[in-house]
């Protein structure tokens, strides 16, 4: 009977139904055919979202939207331009640097592509960058934020596994920095080859003023990380502090927030948060059905039957997650696959924190993988360029991302060094 569940879910994806609806419809049909009382639907959905740490997700989404509307994101972009604008192709480096500093607070790589892309792609095209390159670098840079803390996908992974959110935040820092630096190197080489423009070097006073303006934006990330790691507050409390901080800075320091645009931000954040919570609820129901059908045990035995070598197993998992990531949003894929694959990884002695970083990195790379990488579609629609041209321009960045994935997979210390240093 499990094939009914899978077939309806896959058909829903191909028909471009929202993933939450595809999950819900497939579960409903399965339960009706099985004759299971439908009271299980609200019961399992509620148990899926009745997790304290999940309350932090609406908070971080709202904080990210307030940062965008309150001018904090624009200050980050301007500061990066002061630092790197004088380098050949500097605006592409600014694109990546801003995503690193913004750190994915807006929620997901897709929302980062949309928010950063709406600013950076038109600016790059105006200054003479190829449209396909502008779109490709924006899509690639959006994959850095969800790795560098604070990260909503890491919160989801922590919720599903019972791991420390603080440890997962720290575990993503070095891989995220590696990814960002690698993308910058490739962007610089391409910029030199195509003779992309550069700005005049900013004076020290301009850099200093830029830092002062950006200081309040950067301080937000520091407060969140320090508070969680030091045990001053929980991730949920951190998200509330982030919202209050973004409101105060956006209103009283930068003067961009007012009652009218805060209303718009609240409505947008409610829509995004509600859709994510519905997705979490249906995914928990979907996962419960898979468990009752013993699908996790079957997948685990099949993979381990093929090989019990740690690196062969990780290779198979990497391939699976990258393929899934090409057509499914990161959080949805995590909710469905992470608990299943974590059991496989634990069976071959992979550290759960290390595996969580591998899983998140895989899925966000999949968002920029041709032919159906979701972030590629978002960037191409903003830049009004065909998806084929954007995919071709983004191929060098994809290679860098895959190289970082290989390094993170083979060298667990890249993920575990900071958690072991600060939280053991």
N, C-alpha and C positions, 0 to 999 in steps of 0.2 A: 504493500500500500504506500510505501514511502515515495514511490515514483510519482504518485499523484501530487504530492507536496512539492517535489522538485520541479516537475514539468510546469505546473501552474506558476510557480515562482519565476522560472526562467522565461516563460512566455510573457509574464508581466513586465520583466525587465526589457525584453525585446520590443514590447509595445510602448515602452517609455513611461509606464506607470511609475509614480513615486515608489521608492523601494519599500517604504513602510506599508503602502497599500498592497504591493505585491506579496509581502510577507503575510499580511493579515488575511488576504483573500485565499492564499494557498493553505494557511492554517485552518480557516473556516471550512473550506471544502473537505479537507482531510478529516477534520473532527466530525463533520456531518456523515461522511461515508463510514467512518469507524463507529459511529453511534455514541461518541463521547459526549457527555453533558456539556452544553456550551457555557455553563457557569465557569468552566476552567479558563475561558478567555480573559474575562476581567480579573480573575484570581491571579493568573500567571503574569498578566501585564502589570498589575499593581505590585506584585513581588519583585518584578524586574526594575521598577523605578523607585521602589521604597528603599533607597540606599542613600545614606546621608551625604556621601562625597559627591553624588551626582548633582546635588544642589549647587555645586560650584560651577557647573557648566553654564547655566543661564547667567550667572554672575560674570564670568569671564567673557561671554558673548556680549553682554551689555557693556562691559568695560571697554572692549575692543571697539564697539560701535560709537561709544562716547569719545574715545580717542580720535576716531576718524572725524566725527562731527565737530569735536572741540578743538581741532587744529593740532593735536599732538602728533599725528602721523605726518602731517605736512612739515612740522618742525624737524622730525627725524630725517625726512628726505632732504630738506635744505641743509642740515648739518652734514649728512653724507656727501652732499654735493660740494660743500666747502672742503671736505677732506680728500675727495677723490675726483672732483670734476676736472682737475688739470691734467689727469692721466688720459692717454688716448683711449677713447671709448668710455670715458668716465661715467657717463650717464647709465651705462649698462652695469657698471660696478655699483653705482648708487642704488640701482634697482635691487641688486642682491643684498647690499649692505643694509638698506632700509628694511627688507624682509627679515634679516637676521635680528635687527634691533627691535622690530615690531613683534617678533617672536611668536607669531601665530595666535596672539591673544584673541583675535576675532573668531577663532573656533576651528576652522579647517583650512586645508590648502586651497580648496575651491573658493572660499570666501576671501582668502588672501589674494588669489589671482584676480578676483573681481574688484576688490578695493584698491589694491596697488595698481592693477592694470588700467583702471579708469583714469589714473593720474599719470602713470609712467609711459604707457604706450603712446598716447597722443603727444606727449612731450618729446619722446625719442624720435617719433616720425617727423615732428616739426623741425628737429635739429639735423635731420638728414640720415638717420639710421634706416636701414631697410625695414619695411613693415613686418616681414616674416621673422627677422632677427629680434625685433622689439617684442613680438608676441612670444617667441620661443624663450627668451631670457626671462620674461615675466612668469611664464608657466613654470620654468625650472626653478626660479628663485622662490616661488611659493611653496616648494617642497621643503625648504629649510626651516620655516617657522614652526611647523608642527613637531619638529624634532627638538629644537632648542626650547628650554623651559621659559615660561609656563606653557603647557601643551595640553589641549583638550583630549587628543587621542591617547596621551599617556594617562590621563585621569580615567578614561574608559578602560584601558588595559589594567590599571590598578584595581578598578571596581570589579572586573571580571576575575581577577586572580587573587585578590586579597593582599597584593603587594603594597609597599609604602609609596604614596604619591611623591613624597620628597625624594626618595631614592630613584624613582623613575625619572623625575625631572633632572636630577643630576646625571643620570646615566645617558640622557640624550644630549648633554652639552657638548662633549668632545666630538661625537659623530656629526652633530649639527654644524659645528665649526669647521670640521674637515670638509663637509659637503659645501658649505658656503665659500670657503677658500678655494676649493677645487673649481667651482663654477666661475669664480672671479678670474682664475688663471686662464681658463678656456676663453672667457669673454674678452680678456685682454689680448690674447693671441689673435682671435678673430678680428678684433677692432684694429689691431696693427696691420693685419693683412688687407682689410677693406678700407683702411684710412678713415675710420670714423672720427667725428670731431672731438675736440677737447676745449675746455674753457681756460681762461687765464687763471693762474694760481691765486688762490685766496690768500690774503694777508693774514698774519698771525692774529691781528685784532678781529678780523672777520671770523676766523676759526673759533676764537675765544667767545665772541658774541653768539656764534652758532651753538657752541657747547652750552653756554648759559641758557639759551632759549630751549635747547633740547634736554637740559639737565632734568627738568621736571618729568619729561617723558621717560627718560632712562631710569629715573629713581623708582618709578612704579614697579618695573621688573625686579629691581634689587630688593625692594620692600617685600614683595611677594615671596621671592626665593629665600631671603634671609629669615623671614617670619616662619615659613614652613619648615625649613631645615633646622632652625634653632628651637622649634617646638613652641614658638610664641602663639601661633594660631594654626588652625586646621586649614586644609585647602578651601573648604567652604567659607570659612571666615575670611580667608585671604581674598576670595572673589568679591565678597561684600566690601572689604577695604579697598579693593581695586576700583569698584564702582564709585564709592564715595570720593576716592582720590581723583579719578578722571572727571567727576562732576565739579569738584572744587577747582582743579587746575584749568579745566576747559571754560569755566564761568568766570573765575576771579583772576586768573593769571593771564590766560590768552584771550578772554573775553569773547569767545566764539559761541558759547552755549547760551541759549535763551529758552524761555518756556515753550516756544513754538517748535524749535528743532529737537528739543528733548522729548517732546511728545512723539515726533516721528521716529526717533531712535528707540523709544520704549516699544512702540508698535512693531517695528522691524525686529527688535530683539525678542519680543514675545512670540512672534510668528516663527522665528528660527528655533527658539528654545522649545516651543510646543511640538514642532515637527520632529526635533531630535528625541524628545521624551516619548512621543508616540512610537518612533522607530525603536527605541530601547525596549519599550513594552512589548511590541510585536516580536522583536528579535528574541526576547526571553521566552515567549510562547513557542516560537520556532525552535529554539534550542531545546526546550523541554520535550517537544515531540521527537527531535533527533535522538535525545537521550533515551526516551522510552522505546525507540526502535533500535537502540544500541548501535547507532551510526558512528559515534566517536570511537567505540571499541573496534568496530570493523575497519575504519580508516587507519587507526593506530596499528592494528595487527597487520594490515596490508603493507603499510610503509615499513614497519619493523621486520616483516617477513621478507621484504625486498633486500633490506640491509640493516644491520645494527650498528654500522659505523656512524659515529656522530656527524661527520662532515658530509657523508652521502645523504643522510637524513635531512640535514640542514639545507643541502642543495635542492632536494626535492621540495621541501617546504618553501624555499625562496622562489622556485619556479612557479609553484602553485599560487603564491601570494601576489607575485608580479602580474600574472595573468588575470587574477581576480581583480586586482587594483585597477586594471585598465578600463573596466566597465562598471565598477562599484565604488561608491564613496567610501573613504577610509573608515569612518566610524561604523557604518553598516557592515563592512567586511570584518572588522574587528569583533563586533558583537556576535556574528555568526560563526566565524572560524577560529578566533583566538583560543577559546576554552578547549576546543577539540585538539588543535595543534600543540597547545601547551603541554597536554598530557603526553604527546609523542616526544616532544623535546625533553621533558623531564625523564622519560624512559631511557634516554641516551645520555643522561647526566649533563644537560645544558642548563646553565643557571637561568632561573625564571626571569630575572631582571635583564640579563643579556638577551634572552629570547624576545622579551617584550620590545626592546629597541629594534631588533631584527625585523619583527613583524610590522611595527609602525613604519620603519624605513622602507620596507618592501612595498607596502600599500601606497605610500605617498609617491614613490617612484613610479608605480603603475599608473598614477594619474597623469603622467606625462609620457606614457609609452604609446607609440602608434600601434594600431590605427585608431583606437577609440579612447585614448587618454582623456579623461573628463576636463582636466585643466587646459589641455590643448584646445578643446572646443570653446571654453570660456574666453581664453586669450584671443583665439582667432575671430570670435564674434565681436570682441571689442575693437580689434585692429582691422576688421573687415578684410581678412586674408583667408585663403583656402586652407583647410586643415592639412592638406598634403604639403603645402609649402612650409607651414609652421612645423610640421613633423620633421621635414628634411633639415630645416634650420636648427631644430632642437636636438638632432642626433648627437653632436659632440657633447652636449650637456648631459644627455642620457648616458653616454659612455662613462662620464665622470661619476655620475650617480651610482652606476653599477659597480665601478671600481671601489667607491667608498663602501658600498654594501658588502663587497667581497672582503675588504679589510676589517669591517666591523664583525663579520661572521667568523673570520679566521682568528681574530685577536680579541678575545673577550675583554681584555684589560682596557680597551678603548671605551667600553661601556661601564665597566665595573670599578675603574680607578677612583673616580670622584665619589660614588656612593660609599665605597670602602673607606675612603679617606675622611669623609665628613660625618658619616652616620653609623659607624661601627663602634 
